[in-house]
Amino acid sequence: IIAMTANAIEGDRQNCIDQGMDDYISKPIDQERLHALLLKWQKPTSASKIHVVPESPVGSQDVQVVS
Protein backbone atom coordinates (compact mmCIF):
# COMPACT_ATOMS: atom_id res chain seq x y z
CA ILE A 1 0.00 0.00 0.00
CA ILE A 2 1.46 3.32 -1.07
CA ALA A 3 0.15 6.32 0.84
CA MET A 4 -0.57 9.37 -1.31
CA THR A 5 -1.13 12.64 0.48
CA ALA A 6 -1.20 16.37 -0.11
CA ASN A 7 0.71 16.84 3.12
CA ALA A 8 4.43 17.16 2.66
CA ILE A 9 5.55 17.98 6.16
CA GLU A 10 8.37 16.32 8.02
CA GLY A 11 7.25 13.16 9.74
CA ASP A 12 4.38 12.37 7.33
CA ARG A 13 6.25 9.54 5.64
CA GLN A 14 7.17 7.90 8.93
CA ASN A 15 3.62 8.34 10.23
CA CYS A 16 2.26 6.55 7.15
CA ILE A 17 4.80 3.74 7.55
CA ASP A 18 3.90 3.46 11.25
CA GLN A 19 0.22 3.15 10.27
CA GLY A 20 0.96 0.14 8.05
CA MET A 21 1.70 1.65 4.65
CA ASP A 22 4.52 0.14 2.59
CA ASP A 23 5.63 3.47 1.15
CA TYR A 24 4.66 7.11 0.75
CA ILE A 25 4.46 9.75 -1.97
CA SER A 26 3.25 13.33 -1.63
CA LYS A 27 1.54 15.67 -4.07
CA PRO A 28 2.26 17.06 -6.55
CA ILE A 29 2.98 13.60 -7.90
CA ASP A 30 6.22 13.16 -9.80
CA GLN A 31 5.46 10.54 -12.47
CA GLU A 32 8.98 9.10 -12.43
CA ARG A 33 8.91 8.76 -8.64
CA LEU A 34 5.48 7.11 -8.74
CA HIS A 35 6.61 4.71 -11.46
CA ALA A 36 9.70 3.81 -9.42
CA LEU A 37 7.56 3.13 -6.33
CA LEU A 38 5.13 0.96 -8.30
CA LEU A 39 8.00 -1.06 -9.76
CA LYS A 40 9.57 -1.40 -6.31
CA TRP A 41 6.44 -2.91 -4.77
CA GLN A 42 5.00 -4.80 -7.75
CA LYS A 43 4.79 -8.53 -7.23
CA PRO A 44 6.18 -10.67 -10.04
CA THR A 45 3.49 -12.05 -12.31
CA SER A 46 3.45 -15.08 -14.52
CA ALA A 47 3.69 -12.69 -17.48
CA SER A 48 7.15 -11.66 -16.33
CA LYS A 49 8.24 -15.30 -16.51
CA ILE A 50 7.14 -16.03 -20.07
CA HIS A 51 9.74 -17.79 -22.18
CA VAL A 52 9.52 -17.29 -25.92
CA VAL A 53 10.07 -20.44 -27.96
CA PRO A 54 11.47 -19.77 -31.42
CA GLU A 55 9.27 -20.89 -34.28
CA SER A 56 10.50 -23.87 -36.20
CA PRO A 57 10.70 -23.33 -39.94
CA VAL A 58 7.93 -24.94 -41.96
CA GLY A 59 9.28 -27.28 -44.60
CA SER A 60 7.58 -27.86 -47.94
CA GLN A 61 6.59 -31.34 -46.81
CA ASP A 62 4.46 -29.75 -44.04
CA VAL A 63 2.46 -27.54 -46.40
CA GLN A 64 -0.84 -28.84 -47.73
CA VAL A 65 -2.14 -27.18 -50.89
CA VAL A 66 -5.89 -26.61 -50.99
CA SER A 67 -7.46 -25.61 -54.29
C-alpha positions as CSV (number, residue, x, y, z in Angstrom):
1,I,0.0,0.0,0.0
2,I,1.5,3.3,-1.1
3,A,0.2,6.3,0.8
4,M,-0.6,9.4,-1.3
5,T,-1.1,12.6,0.5
6,A,-1.2,16.4,-0.1
7,N,0.7,16.8,3.1
8,A,4.4,17.2,2.7
9,I,5.6,18.0,6.2
10,E,8.4,16.3,8.0
11,G,7.2,13.2,9.7
12,D,4.4,12.4,7.3
13,R,6.3,9.5,5.6
14,Q,7.2,7.9,8.9
15,N,3.6,8.3,10.2
16,C,2.3,6.5,7.1
17,I,4.8,3.7,7.6
18,D,3.9,3.5,11.2
19,Q,0.2,3.1,10.3
20,G,1.0,0.1,8.0
21,M,1.7,1.7,4.6
22,D,4.5,0.1,2.6
23,D,5.6,3.5,1.2
24,Y,4.7,7.1,0.8
25,I,4.5,9.8,-2.0
26,S,3.2,13.3,-1.6
27,K,1.5,15.7,-4.1
28,P,2.3,17.1,-6.5
29,I,3.0,13.6,-7.9
30,D,6.2,13.2,-9.8
31,Q,5.5,10.5,-12.5
32,E,9.0,9.1,-12.4
33,R,8.9,8.8,-8.6
34,L,5.5,7.1,-8.7
35,H,6.6,4.7,-11.5
36,A,9.7,3.8,-9.4
37,L,7.6,3.1,-6.3
38,L,5.1,1.0,-8.3
39,L,8.0,-1.1,-9.8
40,K,9.6,-1.4,-6.3
41,W,6.4,-2.9,-4.8
42,Q,5.0,-4.8,-7.7
43,K,4.8,-8.5,-7.2
44,P,6.2,-10.7,-10.0
45,T,3.5,-12.1,-12.3
46,S,3.5,-15.1,-14.5
47,A,3.7,-12.7,-17.5
48,S,7.2,-11.7,-16.3
49,K,8.2,-15.3,-16.5
50,I,7.1,-16.0,-20.1
51,H,9.7,-17.8,-22.2
52,V,9.5,-17.3,-25.9
53,V,10.1,-20.4,-28.0
54,P,11.5,-19.8,-31.4
55,E,9.3,-20.9,-34.3
56,S,10.5,-23.9,-36.2
57,P,10.7,-23.3,-39.9
58,V,7.9,-24.9,-42.0
59,G,9.3,-27.3,-44.6
60,S,7.6,-27.9,-47.9
61,Q,6.6,-31.3,-46.8
62,D,4.5,-29.8,-44.0
63,V,2.5,-27.5,-46.4
64,Q,-0.8,-28.8,-47.7
65,V,-2.1,-27.2,-50.9
66,V,-5.9,-26.6,-51.0
67,S,-7.5,-25.6,-54.3
